[in-house]
């Protein structure tokens, strides 16, 4: 009697090995979220970074950061309004066209956002007693 049981066990093992198991769909939404929200935008932005570093002057490069590239709009965070003004002047003098032509990702427009860069402390204007993120430290 042990032989039919051994054959039965062998047959069950073969079935478990040859028949694929059902895929685990409990984490599928996380995978889709990661691909659409993180992986694809990062890939698009990664194509812009070398061009950005090559064309933007070093003294301005330290005061700005690329935030996102969504639907053809490149968002750039700028540390202060002075840096934003300098970038604006460069872009109006033809730098915007150079960046758009040099990037593999399609860029239709470039948007500047004035806000402290990551790692910067909130700024305080001691003379005026203002405490806020747009005041300057003296």
LINQUI-V606854 format. One line per field, one symbol per residue. ss: DSSP state (@ for helix, = for strand, . for the rest). burial: b if it has 16 or more other ideal C-beta (glycine too) atoms within 10 Angstrom, else e. A space follows every 10 residues. Layout:
ss->???
burial->???
This chain:
ss->.@@@@@@@@@ @@@@@@@@.. .......@@@ @@@@@@@@@@ @@@@@@@@@@ @@@@@..@@@ @..======= ..======.. @@@@@@@@@@ @@@@@@@@@@ @@......== ====...... ...==....= =.......
burial->eeeeeeeeee eeeeeeeeee eeeeeeeeee eeeeeeeeee eeebbeebee bbeeebeeeb eebbbbebbe eeebbbbbbb eebbebbeeb beeebbeebb eebeeebeeb ebeeeeeeee eebbeeeeee eeeebeee
